[in-house]
Amino acid sequence: MENKGKLELLATLKLAPHEEFYRVVDFLNRNLKAYNLMFGVTKKEEEMIFSIYEV
C-alpha cells in the first residue's frame, strides 16, 4: 500500500533570520511541486531552519 502524503525530510539548513525568506520558500514550492519536493521554513529563537522534503 502506498503512503500518500508522507513527507521524507531530505535536508535542513540553519540560517540567520531574514523577513523575505518566506517568499523564497513559497517560490520554490510553487515552481518545484511537479518534482515531488516541498520546502519549509521555521523560526527558532534567533535562527531560521530551511527544510527540504520529498512528498
C-alpha positions, 0 to 999 in steps of 0.5 A, spaced: 500 500 500 502 506 498 503 512 503 500 518 500 502 524 503 508 522 507 513 527 507 521 524 507 525 530 510 531 530 505 535 536 508 535 542 513 539 548 513 540 553 519 540 560 517 540 567 520 533 570 520 531 574 514 523 577 513 523 575 505 525 568 506 518 566 506 517 568 499 523 564 497 520 558 500 513 559 497 517 560 490 520 554 490 514 550 492 510 553 487 515 552 481 518 545 484 511 541 486 511 537 479 518 534 482 515 531 488 519 536 493 516 541 498 520 546 502 519 549 509 521 554 513 521 555 521 523 560 526 527 558 532 529 563 537 534 567 533 535 562 527 531 560 521 531 552 519 530 551 511 527 544 510 527 540 504 522 534 503 520 529 498 512 528 498 
